[in-house]
């Protein structure tokens, strides 16, 4: 399977929005991307980033290699090795790993700091790592990006100079030198119009590009990025708060999208009633049914059948595998090692959203 990457997840999920909002009280500006990687796989090849990042492991495990040798100190966007056609030199891989020359395995709740420019690669646990079936699980992590390449002096200074010179009309014109005859200077270098323009430009820079002007430019960048992001995040947070107030005022839903959004591994579920199933309205053209991986379909369908067969049954999402393990039918348990917690959570959430199963409110 392929990895699913959501860029700027902080404007899509309220919890991540809260996190970035809090971190922005310390850092100039942050944003978040999320990565869902299937078992025995990886999202991207070895590469370096033009920003500092904090990797927050949320679900499953992921193995990281962080290399000691830094090919480009504090790279800019076009200098990121492993991206844009820039190859990672073999000497980086031969230079050993950080953390005592060892790989690092992140578990849920772990945080890894990756400084700008350090080459790294990550993969989900492979079947060869251990005979433990827990290796057959995907990984989900959030990367908090701190765009330090955008806040360095060389960038802010050059932007301030360009903006300052751009306010003078004659500095917007093409320079009077070039390969064509009409641009060739008649007088020798050092006494041309070109030198005069450069001297005038340097005079403007020296008088207007002051430390205060550079600081104001930097603060302006912070403000622009933060205001744009904060507005989008705030809308998301307000929407979530509104839903919470609405659910408290009304009876809590057991089926449908709102009920499914509350689901966790600890949630208890049951078969839905005919009235509950009828209350679920799907978007126009959407077919009512589950789409599951072929290898896991027998196990998941068996779980669904067992829940539907016993209206009195109440079971936590994390314990759904136990229903199948207690079955005497070996055919129904084929592929159970591929059914991880994330698969169970996705299956239960989809079933509740469609109305096949219902959430039991504690």
C-alpha positions in Angstrom: 0.0 0.0 0.0 0.9 3.7 -0.2 1.4 6.2 2.5 -1.2 8.9 3.1 0.3 12.4 3.8 -1.8 15.3 4.9 0.1 18.7 4.6 -0.9 21.4 7.0 -3.0 19.0 9.1 -3.2 21.8 11.7 -6.0 23.4 9.6 -7.8 20.1 9.3 -7.9 18.6 12.8 -8.8 20.6 16.0 -6.4 18.7 18.3 -3.4 19.4 16.0 -4.7 23.0 15.6 -4.5 23.3 19.4 -1.0 21.9 19.5 0.3 24.2 16.9 -1.4 27.2 18.5 0.3 26.4 21.8 3.8 25.8 20.2 3.4 29.2 18.4 3.7 30.9 21.8 7.3 29.7 21.9 8.4 29.4 18.2 7.9 32.1 15.5 5.6 29.9 13.4 4.8 26.2 13.2 2.6 24.0 11.1 2.0 20.2 11.0 2.0 17.4 8.5 0.7 13.9 9.2 2.0 10.6 7.8 0.1 7.3 7.8 2.4 4.5 6.6 1.3 0.9 6.0 3.1 -2.1 7.6 6.5 -3.1 6.2 6.8 0.1 4.2 8.1 3.7 4.2 6.8 7.0 3.0 9.9 8.7 1.5 13.5 7.9 0.8 16.5 9.2 2.8 16.5 13.0 2.7 17.3 16.2 4.5 14.8 19.1 5.2 15.2 22.8 5.1 13.5 23.2 8.5 13.7 21.8 12.0 11.1 19.3 12.9 9.6 17.5 15.8 8.3 14.0 15.1 5.4 13.0 17.4 4.6 9.3 17.2 0.8 8.7 17.6 0.1 5.2 16.6 2.2 2.1 15.9 5.9 2.1 15.7 8.4 3.6 13.3 12.1 2.9 12.9 14.3 6.0 12.2 17.8 6.3 10.9 19.4 9.7 11.5 22.9 10.1 9.9 25.7 11.9 11.6 27.3 13.5 8.5 25.4 16.7 7.4 26.0 17.2 3.6 24.8 20.8 3.6 24.8 23.0 6.7 21.4 24.7 7.2 20.1 24.0 3.6 17.7 26.1 1.7 14.8 24.7 -0.3 16.9 24.0 -3.4 19.7 22.4 -1.4 17.7 19.6 0.3 19.5 16.4 -0.5 17.2 13.5 -1.4 14.8 16.0 -3.0 14.5 17.9 -6.2 17.0 15.6 -7.9 19.7 16.3 -5.3 21.2 12.9 -4.5 22.4 11.9 -1.0 26.2 11.3 -1.3 27.3 7.8 -0.3 29.6 9.3 2.3 26.6 10.3 4.4 25.5 6.6 4.7 29.0 5.5 5.5 29.4 8.2 8.2 27.4 6.3 10.7 24.2 7.1 12.7 23.4 9.4 15.5 22.2 8.0 18.9 25.2 5.8 19.4 25.3 4.6 15.8 21.9 3.0 16.4 18.5 3.1 14.8 15.7 4.6 16.9 12.3 3.1 17.2 9.5 5.5 18.1 6.5 4.2 20.0 3.2 6.1 20.7 4.0 9.2 22.8 7.7 9.4 21.8 9.0 12.7 20.3 12.1 12.9 18.0 13.9 16.2 17.2 15.4 16.4 13.7 17.6 19.5 13.2 17.6 21.2 9.8 19.9 19.5 7.3 20.3 16.1 9.0 19.6 13.2 6.6 17.1 10.8 7.9 14.8 7.9 6.7 12.0 6.0 8.5 10.1 2.8 8.0 7.5 0.7 9.7 8.5 -2.5 11.5 9.1 -5.3 9.1 8.3 -9.0 9.5 12.0 -9.9 9.6 12.5 -7.7 12.8 10.7 -10.2 15.0 8.3 -13.1 15.0 5.9 -11.0 17.0 2.8 -10.3 15.0 2.7 -6.7 16.3 5.2 -5.9 13.6 2.3 -6.2 11.2 0.9 -2.8 11.9 0.9 0.7 10.2 2.4 3.8 11.7 0.8 7.3 12.2 2.9 10.3 13.2 2.7 14.0 13.1 5.6 16.2 12.0 5.7 19.6 13.6 7.6 21.8 11.2 9.5 24.9 12.3 10.5 26.7 9.1 13.9 28.0 10.2 15.1 28.5 6.6 12.6 31.3 6.3 13.7 33.2 9.4 17.5 33.3 8.9 19.4 36.6 8.4 20.5 35.9 4.8 16.8 35.5 3.7 15.3 38.4 5.7 18.2 40.7 4.7 17.9 39.9 1.0 14.1 40.3 1.2 14.5 43.7 2.9 17.0 44.9 0.3 14.8 43.8 -2.6 11.7 45.5 -1.1 13.7 48.7 -0.5 15.2 48.9 -3.9 11.9 47.9 -5.5 10.4 51.2 -4.2 12.8 53.1 -6.5 11.6 53.0 -10.2 15.1 53.2 -11.8 16.2 50.1 -9.9 13.4 48.1 -11.5 14.9 48.7 -15.0 17.1 46.2 -16.8 20.8 46.8 -16.2 22.7 48.4 -19.1 25.1 45.5 -19.7 24.6 42.2 -21.4 25.7 39.9 -24.4 23.9 42.0 -27.0 25.5 45.0 -28.7 22.8 47.5 -27.6 23.7 46.7 -24.0 27.5 46.9 -24.3 29.1 49.8 -22.4 31.3 52.1 -24.5 33.5 53.1 -21.6 35.8 50.7 -19.8 34.6 48.8 -16.6 34.6 51.0 -13.5 33.3 54.1 -15.2 30.0 52.9 -16.7 26.4 53.7 -15.9 26.3 50.2 -14.4 28.8 51.3 -11.7 26.8 54.5 -11.1 23.6 52.5 -10.5 25.3 50.1 -8.2 26.8 52.9 -6.2 23.4 54.6 -5.9 21.7 51.4 -4.9 24.4 50.8 -2.2 23.8 54.3 -0.9 20.0 53.6 -0.6 20.7 50.2 1.1 23.1 51.8 3.6 20.6 54.5 4.5 17.4 52.5 4.6 18.3 48.9 5.4 18.9 49.3 9.1 18.7 46.7 11.9 15.3 48.2 12.8 14.0 47.8 9.2 15.2 44.2 9.1 13.6 43.4 12.5 10.3 45.0 11.3 10.5 42.9 8.2 11.0 39.7 10.3 8.2 40.6 12.7 5.9 41.3 9.7 6.6 37.8 8.3 5.8 36.2 11.7 2.6 38.2 11.9 1.4 37.5 8.4 2.0 33.7 8.6 0.5 33.5 12.2 -2.6 35.5 11.4 -3.4 33.4 8.3 -2.9 30.1 10.2 -4.5 31.3 13.4 -7.7 32.3 11.6 -8.0 28.9 9.9 -7.2 27.0 13.1 -9.6 29.2 15.2 -12.5 28.4 12.8 -11.7 24.7 13.2 -11.6 25.0 17.0 -14.8 27.0 17.2 -16.6 24.4 15.0 -15.5 21.6 17.3 -16.6 23.5 20.4 -20.0 24.1 18.7 -20.4 20.4 18.1 -19.6 19.6 21.7 -22.1 22.1 23.0 -24.7 20.7 20.6 -24.1 17.1 21.6 -24.5 18.1 25.3 -27.8 19.9 24.6 -29.1 17.0 22.5 -29.1 13.3 23.1 -25.7 11.9 22.2 -25.8 10.1 18.8 -25.0 6.4 18.7 -24.7 6.1 14.9 -23.6 8.4 12.0 -20.7 10.7 11.4 -20.8 12.5 14.8 -20.8 9.3 16.7 -18.0 7.8 14.6 -15.8 10.9 15.2 -15.9 10.2 19.0 -14.7 6.6 18.6 -11.5 5.4 20.3 -9.9 2.0 20.9 -11.5 2.0 24.4 -15.0 2.7 23.1 -17.7 0.1 23.5 -19.9 -0.8 20.5 -22.9 -3.0 19.8 -25.2 -3.8 16.9 -27.5 -0.9 15.9 -31.3 -1.0 16.0 -33.4 -0.8 12.8 -34.5 2.7 13.9 -30.8 3.8 14.4 -29.9 2.4 11.0 -32.8 4.3 9.3 -31.7 7.5 11.0 -28.4 7.6 9.1 -28.5 9.7 5.9 -25.6 9.3 3.5 -24.3 11.9 1.1 -25.8 11.8 -2.3 -24.5 9.0 -4.5 -22.7 7.3 -1.6 -23.2 3.5 -1.5 -23.9 2.0 1.9 -21.3 -0.6 2.5 -17.7 -1.3 3.7 -14.6 -1.3 1.6 -11.9 -3.4 3.2 -8.6 -5.0 2.3 -9.1 -8.4 0.7 -6.7 -10.2 3.1 -8.6 -8.9 6.2 -12.1 -9.2 4.8 -12.9 -12.7 6.3 -11.9 -11.6 9.8 -13.7 -8.3 9.7 -16.8 -9.7 8.2 -16.8 -12.5 10.8 -16.5 -9.8 13.6 -19.5 -7.9 12.1 -21.6 -11.1 11.8 -20.9 -12.1 15.4 -21.9 -8.6 16.7 -25.0 -8.6 14.6 -26.0 -12.1 15.8 -26.1 -11.1 19.5 -28.0 -7.9 20.2 -26.9 -8.1 23.9 -23.2 -8.2 23.0 -21.1 -5.2 24.1 -17.5 -5.1 23.2 -14.6 -2.6 23.2 -13.0 -1.9 19.9 -9.6 -3.0 21.2 -11.1 -6.4 22.1 -12.7 -7.1 18.7 -9.9 -9.6 17.7 -10.8 -11.7 20.7 -14.2 -12.5 19.1 -12.5 -14.2 16.2 -9.8 -15.9 18.3 -12.5 -17.6 20.3 -13.9 -19.1 17.0 -13.3 -22.8 16.3 -13.4 -22.1 12.5 -9.8 -21.8 11.2 -11.0 -20.4 7.9 -12.5 -17.4 9.7 -9.2 -16.6 11.5 -7.0 -16.5 8.4 -5.4 -13.1 8.1 -6.0 -12.2 11.8 -2.3 -11.2 12.1 -2.9 -8.5 9.6 -5.7 -6.9 11.6 -4.0 -4.4 13.8 -5.6 -1.9 16.2 -5.7 0.8 13.5 -7.6 -1.6 11.2 -10.1 -2.3 14.0 -10.6 1.4 14.7 -11.1 2.2 11.1 -13.5 -0.7 10.6 -15.6 0.2 13.7 -15.6 3.9 12.8 -16.8 3.2 9.2 -19.5 0.7 10.5 -20.9 3.3 13.0 -20.8 6.0 10.4 -22.9 3.8 8.0 -25.2 2.7 10.8 -24.3 -1.0 10.9 -22.9 -0.7 14.5 -23.7 1.7 17.3 -21.6 3.5 19.9 -22.4 2.7 23.6 -22.1 5.9 25.6 -20.5 5.2 29.0 
